[in-house]
Amino acid sequence: MKPTELKQRFDELDAARALGDLSPEEQAEWFQLVETQGFSPDGEFDLLVAGLEAAGGEVATAPPAGLIKKLQAEAEHFMPRPAVAEVIPFWRHPALGWAAAAGLAVALTVMTPRTETEPSAADLRGALLARNDVLQWDFSGTPEFAQLNGDVVWQDESQTGFMRFSGLPANDPQQCQYQLWIVDPQRDSAPVDGGVFNIPARDGEVLVPIRAALGVSSPVAFVITVEKPGGVVVSQQEIVAAIAQRG
C-alpha cells in the first residue's frame, strides 16, 4: 500500500477501535501499523465517542435532534444529498440509535480535512477518563525513586492508556531508557511490553502514551523498569522504578 492508503486504513481501524468494534485480526493490524508506520490513536475519535456516552445515549435510544441536524448539515458537504437521505433514516431505527449517529460522525471525521490542531496527550487522556470503564491507579516509586508521583489510566476495550509522572528522573537515551510492563495473568505469566520511553530534563508533569505490544484484558499491575537503550524483550527487573496496582 502507498503511505496515503496505509494512513486511510489506519484511520478506518482507529475509528472502529474508538467504537470498540475491532475484531482480533483488525486489532493486530492496528498494532502493526502503529509499530511499523508510527501512527498514533486519534483523540478526536475517542473524544467523540466519550461525548456521546457522556450524553447518556444508548444503542436503543435516538440521539438528540440537534445532533442529527448538525451531522446532517456537515454530511451534505461531503456526501451527495441522496446518500445523506439514505443514511439519516437509520438514526430513527430503534435498533440502531446512537450507534448509527456515532458511526456516521466518525466517518465524517475521517473524510473531513484536518485543519485544527491535533489533540494533545492531555486531551486524549481526558477523553479516556470520561469513559465509565477506565481504570486509574497511582504509581508508587521504589526507594531509589521515592520522589516519583503519578498514575496510569488504561481502558481495556480500546487498548489505550497513558502514564502521568512528576519527579521521575530524566534519563539519557544513550545510556538507558524506561520501559513499561503490563502484568496480566489471564494472558500469560510473562508481563506484556508496554513501550519504551524517555523523561526529558524539565520540571512539571510528563504524559506518556502506553503502547502495548500485545492485547491485555485483565491487568493487575503496571511496572516501570530501567533498561538498556531500545528496551528488552524480557526484563530481569534489576532496576524497578515504580509500580501501579489496584489498591
C-alpha positions as semicolon CSV with decimal commas, in nm:
position;residue;x (nm);y (nm);z (nm)
1;M;0,000;0,000;0,000
2;K;0,100;0,361;-0,058
3;P;0,160;0,579;0,253
4;T;-0,170;0,758;0,197
5;E;-0,355;0,428;0,168
6;L;-0,189;0,299;0,486
7;K;-0,296;0,614;0,673
8;Q;-0,651;0,584;0,541
9;R;-0,664;0,220;0,651
10;F;-0,529;0,314;0,994
11;D;-0,794;0,586;1,031
12;E;-1,064;0,329;0,950
13;L;-0,927;0,086;1,208
14;D;-0,878;0,361;1,466
15;A;-1,237;0,476;1,424
16;A;-1,353;0,119;1,486
17;R;-1,119;0,099;1,788
18;A;-1,280;0,406;1,943
19;L;-1,622;0,247;1,894
20;G;-1,499;-0,084;2,042
21;D;-1,566;-0,265;1,716
22;L;-1,228;-0,419;1,624
23;S;-1,200;-0,791;1,560
24;P;-0,886;-0,967;1,693
25;E;-0,743;-0,965;1,338
26;E;-0,814;-0,594;1,294
27;Q;-0,666;-0,520;1,637
28;A;-0,346;-0,697;1,532
29;E;-0,343;-0,494;1,209
30;W;-0,394;-0,172;1,411
31;F;-0,097;-0,255;1,636
32;Q;0,118;-0,342;1,334
33;L;0,050;-0,005;1,173
34;V;0,132;0,171;1,499
35;E;0,464;-0,010;1,524
36;T;0,571;-0,005;1,158
37;Q;0,431;0,331;1,044
38;G;0,448;0,530;1,368
39;F;0,076;0,612;1,358
40;S;-0,092;0,704;1,686
41;P;-0,455;0,692;1,809
42;D;-0,669;0,986;1,702
43;G;-0,809;1,156;2,008
44;E;-1,093;1,307;1,804
45;F;-1,246;0,960;1,773
46;D;-1,218;0,897;2,148
47;L;-1,350;1,243;2,233
48;L;-1,647;1,194;2,002
49;V;-1,739;0,854;2,145
50;A;-1,681;0,977;2,501
51;G;-1,904;1,275;2,433
52;L;-2,182;1,056;2,300
53;E;-2,155;0,825;2,601
54;A;-2,144;1,117;2,845
55;A;-2,465;1,248;2,690
56;G;-2,635;0,933;2,809
57;G;-2,709;0,779;2,470
58;E;-2,763;0,407;2,435
59;V;-2,787;0,194;2,125
60;A;-3,163;0,172;2,153
61;T;-3,211;0,545;2,216
62;A;-3,234;0,805;1,940
63;P;-2,971;1,085;1,956
64;P;-3,081;1,443;2,023
65;A;-3,245;1,620;1,728
66;G;-2,981;1,894;1,746
67;L;-2,704;1,643;1,691
68;I;-2,887;1,487;1,397
69;K;-2,928;1,830;1,231
70;K;-2,563;1,918;1,289
71;L;-2,432;1,592;1,147
72;Q;-2,674;1,609;0,855
73;A;-2,556;1,962;0,772
74;E;-2,193;1,853;0,785
75;A;-2,263;1,539;0,586
76;E;-2,407;1,738;0,298
77;H;-2,064;1,896;0,244
78;F;-1,908;1,557;0,177
79;M;-2,189;1,331;0,055
80;P;-2,447;1,368;-0,224
81;R;-2,794;1,452;-0,098
82;P;-2,936;1,110;-0,199
83;A;-2,665;0,940;0,008
84;V;-2,743;1,161;0,308
85;A;-3,111;1,081;0,268
86;E;-3,027;0,710;0,280
87;V;-2,810;0,740;0,592
88;I;-3,016;0,975;0,810
89;P;-3,322;0,746;0,846
90;F;-3,103;0,486;1,018
91;W;-3,087;0,721;1,319
92;R;-3,458;0,673;1,365
93;H;-3,439;0,295;1,364
94;P;-3,495;0,170;1,722
95;A;-3,228;-0,096;1,690
96;L;-2,953;0,149;1,588
97;G;-3,000;0,487;1,753
98;W;-2,675;0,628;1,890
99;A;-2,457;0,365;1,725
100;A;-2,557;0,491;1,379
101;A;-2,502;0,852;1,481
102;A;-2,159;0,772;1,620
103;G;-2,070;0,569;1,312
104;L;-2,157;0,849;1,071
105;A;-1,986;1,107;1,289
106;V;-1,666;0,903;1,288
107;A;-1,694;0,860;0,911
108;L;-1,727;1,237;0,874
109;T;-1,419;1,285;1,090
110;V;-1,221;1,060;0,856
111;M;-1,345;1,248;0,547
112;T;-1,302;1,597;0,690
113;P;-0,968;1,764;0,606
114;R;-0,759;1,823;0,917
115;T;-0,746;2,198;0,974
116;E;-0,741;2,206;1,353
117;T;-0,450;2,133;1,584
118;E;-0,409;1,767;1,670
119;P;-0,540;1,686;2,019
120;S;-0,278;1,689;2,291
121;A;-0,189;1,395;2,512
122;A;-0,383;1,568;2,790
123;D;-0,693;1,580;2,565
124;L;-0,662;1,211;2,484
125;R;-0,616;1,121;2,849
126;G;-0,917;1,333;2,941
127;A;-1,126;1,151;2,681
128;L;-1,034;0,818;2,837
129;L;-1,120;0,940;3,185
130;A;-1,463;1,042;3,059
131;R;-1,544;0,677;2,996
132;N;-1,704;0,468;3,269
133;D;-1,492;0,157;3,207
134;V;-1,145;0,301;3,260
135;L;-0,904;0,214;3,541
136;Q;-0,685;0,475;3,711
137;W;-0,418;0,361;3,956
138;D;-0,146;0,560;4,133
139;F;0,221;0,480;4,084
140;S;0,435;0,413;4,390
141;G;0,807;0,475;4,350
142;T;1,062;0,227;4,483
143;P;1,309;0,360;4,747
144;E;1,551;0,483;4,480
145;F;1,263;0,669;4,311
146;A;1,073;0,778;4,622
147;Q;1,019;1,130;4,484
148;L;0,808;0,995;4,199
149;N;0,438;1,079;4,174
150;G;0,197;0,978;3,903
151;D;-0,074;0,748;3,784
152;V;-0,178;0,523;3,499
153;V;-0,503;0,539;3,302
154;W;-0,599;0,233;3,097
155;Q;-0,902;0,119;2,900
156;D;-0,921;-0,247;2,801
157;E;-1,164;-0,223;2,511
158;S;-0,966;0,033;2,313
159;Q;-0,628;-0,095;2,438
160;T;-0,519;0,261;2,503
161;G;-0,382;0,439;2,806
162;F;-0,146;0,700;2,946
163;M;0,104;0,728;3,227
164;R;0,145;1,058;3,409
165;F;0,463;1,135;3,601
166;S;0,628;1,404;3,804
167;G;0,952;1,352;3,991
168;L;1,071;1,067;3,767
169;P;1,439;1,146;3,693
170;A;1,532;1,241;3,339
171;N;1,727;0,975;3,150
172;D;1,998;0,984;2,888
173;P;1,858;0,773;2,598
174;Q;2,214;0,679;2,501
175;Q;2,265;0,519;2,841
176;C;1,928;0,381;2,946
177;Q;1,553;0,407;2,890
178;Y;1,240;0,346;3,092
179;Q;1,016;0,057;2,992
180;L;0,660;-0,026;3,093
181;W;0,545;-0,380;3,168
182;I;0,178;-0,475;3,199
183;V;0,108;-0,772;3,424
184;D;-0,193;-0,972;3,303
185;P;-0,201;-1,326;3,449
186;Q;-0,504;-1,413;3,238
187;R;-0,298;-1,367;2,924
188;D;0,044;-1,505;3,020
189;S;0,282;-1,545;3,310
190;A;0,523;-1,303;3,139
191;P;0,443;-0,929;3,154
192;V;0,346;-0,756;2,829
193;D;0,581;-0,489;2,693
194;G;0,403;-0,154;2,723
195;G;0,664;0,050;2,539
196;V;0,999;0,222;2,590
197;F;1,004;0,592;2,679
198;N;1,222;0,880;2,793
199;I;1,176;1,151;3,053
200;P;1,304;1,494;2,944
201;A;1,516;1,714;3,168
202;R;1,249;1,966;3,267
203;D;1,013;2,035;3,551
204;G;0,642;1,956;3,553
205;E;0,427;1,661;3,461
206;V;0,505;1,428;3,173
207;L;0,238;1,227;2,991
208;V;0,347;0,906;2,821
209;P;0,118;0,700;2,593
210;I;0,104;0,327;2,655
211;R;0,190;0,115;2,352
212;A;0,110;-0,244;2,448
213;A;0,285;-0,491;2,216
214;L;0,009;-0,748;2,276
215;G;-0,354;-0,726;2,378
216;V;-0,432;-0,733;2,751
217;S;-0,772;-0,773;2,912
218;S;-0,724;-0,807;3,287
219;P;-0,419;-0,608;3,400
220;V;-0,333;-0,634;3,768
221;A;-0,021;-0,416;3,772
222;F;0,186;-0,173;3,567
223;V;0,561;-0,183;3,634
224;I;0,827;0,068;3,523
225;T;1,182;-0,064;3,487
226;V;1,510;0,092;3,375
227;E;1,657;-0,092;3,077
228;K;1,930;-0,059;2,815
229;P;1,864;0,173;2,516
230;G;1,588;0,029;2,299
231;G;1,446;-0,179;2,582
232;V;1,443;-0,555;2,622
233;V;1,214;-0,843;2,528
234;V;1,221;-0,994;2,876
235;S;1,314;-0,779;3,174
236;Q;1,530;-0,905;3,458
237;Q;1,378;-0,622;3,665
238;E;1,718;-0,532;3,807
239;I;1,605;-0,170;3,846
240;V;1,234;-0,118;3,916
241;A;1,132;0,248;3,929
242;A;0,761;0,229;4,009
243;I;0,457;0,005;4,036
244;A;0,086;0,082;3,995
245;Q;-0,170;-0,173;4,104
246;R;-0,520;-0,198;4,237
247;G;-0,539;-0,050;4,586
